[in-house]
Amino acid sequence: MKLLVNDKTVKLDIRTVAELISSLKLNERMLYIQVNEQTIKKEEYGTKMLKENDHIDIISAVGGG
C-alpha cells in the first residue's frame, strides 16, 4: 500500500498503525501519531486500519536532561 509518511511516499505491505511502527523499526513508547490529521491513541495502534494514500505524521519524543 502507498502511504505518505512525514511527507515521504512509502510503499509497505501493512494494514495497521502498529504494523507501520514495526516496519519502520520505531519505539512506540515515545511516539505521537496522526493519520489524516487525526491523533491516534496508543491503545488504537493495533486496531487503526490504514488506507491507500493515508497521510501519516509521526513525531518521536526525545528525552534529555
C-alpha positions in Angstrom: 0.0 0.0 0.0 1.2 3.5 -0.8 1.3 5.9 2.2 2.6 9.4 2.8 4.7 9.2 6.0 6.2 12.5 7.2 5.8 13.9 3.7 7.6 11.0 2.0 5.8 8.4 -0.1 6.4 4.9 1.0 5.1 1.5 -0.2 4.6 -1.1 2.6 2.7 -4.3 3.0 0.9 -3.3 6.2 -2.6 -2.7 7.5 -2.5 -1.1 10.9 -0.6 1.7 12.7 1.1 -1.0 14.8 2.4 -2.7 11.7 3.7 0.6 10.4 5.6 1.3 13.6 7.1 -2.2 13.5 8.1 -2.0 9.8 9.8 1.4 10.4 11.5 -0.1 13.5 10.3 2.6 15.8 9.8 2.5 19.6 6.1 3.1 20.1 6.6 4.3 23.7 7.8 7.7 22.6 5.6 8.4 19.5 2.9 10.9 18.6 1.0 9.7 15.5 -1.6 11.4 13.3 -3.4 9.8 10.4 -5.1 12.3 8.1 -4.8 15.0 10.9 -6.5 12.7 13.4 -4.5 11.9 16.6 -4.2 8.1 17.2 -4.1 7.0 20.8 -1.5 4.3 21.7 -4.4 1.9 22.6 -5.6 2.2 19.0 -2.3 1.4 17.2 -3.3 -2.3 16.8 -6.8 -1.6 15.5 -6.5 1.6 13.5 -6.6 0.4 9.9 -4.7 2.4 7.3 -5.9 3.0 3.7 -4.1 3.7 0.5 -2.8 7.3 0.3 -3.3 8.0 4.0 -1.2 10.9 5.2 0.7 9.9 8.4 2.7 12.2 10.7 5.0 10.6 13.2 6.7 12.6 15.8 9.3 10.9 18.1 9.8 12.4 21.6 13.4 12.9 22.6 14.4 12.7 26.2 17.2 14.6 27.8 18.3 16.5 30.7 
